[in-house]
Amino acid sequence: MSARALRWGASLAVLYFAIGTAVAGSFSVDPVRLTLTAGAPIVALAIRNSGAEAAVIQLEPTSWTQRDGVDLYEPTRDLIATPPIFTLPPHGTQIVRLGLRRASDPRAELSYRLYLVEVPPPPPPDFVGTRVALRLGVPVFVTPATPSAQALQWQLVRRPDSKLAIAARNHGALHARIQSVSLSRNDGAAVSGQTIADDVHAGQERQWLIQGSAMPAPGSTLRLSASTERGEVSADVVVP
């Protein structure tokens, strides 16, 4: 496993990261974000079992949409993943191949998530307690024929509960991976900053509550700086 491996100690995990290797319990998946294109309609990923016991893993492809800032998942037949179910021996590796059954959208990116779900064995007769199956999700993106440049529109919004939030609307044809965002005054003094690690789908908007209490008065202009998967971006935003 690489030095960039990310570890998760919970018994139930649904994880996705920009780089490195994601780990849930004793399982790891590499790579952790998949992209299908017209030139590469099939991709492969490696699932590794670092544990001392064999495990049965089932693959569950889902569509991934966003509505009002909420991620929605539904079972889909758009993706084919083989083998759909397999046994990982202790310290073993399984190569899974993933392909698209349908044609890509010529204008907009398609988004999916491939879940790897552990099928727990029957408990022994003397077992007392609850066993939770491991579950790990891998984002899958299908690029359009003519990808566009990143186009994010930023603003500050006041929610119904009077709390302030940063809003990003994606006007591009590809998802935007927002890794961190910060606000500063004109003199460079920091107002707030936070790690986000969220995806904003094409044509969608997401909001994040502002972490920090030293907000200037309404009508003040702040400088917003964001780190994204495709580079650094900045914009002037007004406090509502």
Disulfide bonds with the S-S distance in Angstrom:
none
